[in-house]
Amino acid sequence: MTTALANWNGEEMPLADVRVPALDRAFLFGDAVYEVIRLYRGRPWKLEEHLGRLRASTEAVRISGVDEAVLRRRLLETIEHSRVCEGLAYLQVTRGAARRSHGFPAHCRPNVLIYAEEYADPYADKRELGVEAITYPDIRWARNEIKATSLLANCLAAQAAVEAGAAESILVDTGGFVTEGSHTSVFAVKEGSVVISPASTKVLPGITKRQVITLARQSGIAITEGRLKKDDLWAVDEVFLTGTPEEILPVTAIDGKAVGSGAPGPVTRRLQQTFKETLEQWLEETVPR
């Protein structure tokens, strides 16, 4: 496995050599935003979509002073220089380092971390067999459409899944409605129609989520927008999760109870195949000349 390569404010170095100031606001307050990009054959998948979401996140939290063209160039150079073939690229923008005070500092330069590392896909078998999930209270803040680094509530939910021997926690808000997973988007299938949660501040606008919606429409699969109650998870025919590392991941049981037939369903399988074909086509089209 190659050593992860980082770029810290324009300087390339091994990831292990990066030193973050103790007064960086990401370290003190989680005052930062980030993106994770999948690398296939050394190429960043859905790059423009990720950069667009990063821009929306920085604008939402009012981090300024980031040159997007420079950031994009550094990201691509880091990926190229890392020689990572199958991997992940991580991109984080913090408000910067300043004297510790809750209010925004008057003068602060953003710190930008980029790194690329190999990724031994742990979901390959799980995509075929399906996974188990648990439900967990959604105790996060009210602006989950922002991809912020303050993820303690997500970590607690993810750890609950680990301790239960499950792959993911499906979050349920105080009204009893499903929002999303601790690190994934949640889809259901009912009578052949894919059910998605409406866009809101409670859910992240997932990049893979958007792609699956597009693939479903292109494949003639109906899309229904609606909020699922917790009990609906066992009344639907299929449940699947999406995310940058996960791609499309079937859920066969939740809280120890089978979903649908207890096996990956036909709509999930169709979307997985369409995703694979779309990815392969993109890779063929972007082969370096």
Buried (B, 14 or more C-beta within 10 A) or exposed (E): EEEBBBBBEEEBEEBEEBEBBEEBBBBBBBBBBBBBBBBBEBBBBBBEBBBBBBBBBBEBBEBEEBEEEEBBEBBBBBBEEBEBEEBBBBBBBBBBBBEEEEEBBEEBBBBBBBBBBBBEBEBEEBBEEBBBBBBBBBEBEEEBBBBBBBBEBBEBBBEBBEEBEBBBBBBBBEEEBBBBBBBBBBBBBBEEBBBBBEEEEBBBBBBBBBBBBEBBEEEEBBBEEEBBEBEBBBEBBBBBBBBBBBBBBBBBBBBEEEBBEEBBBEBBBBBBEBBEEBBEEEEEEEEEE
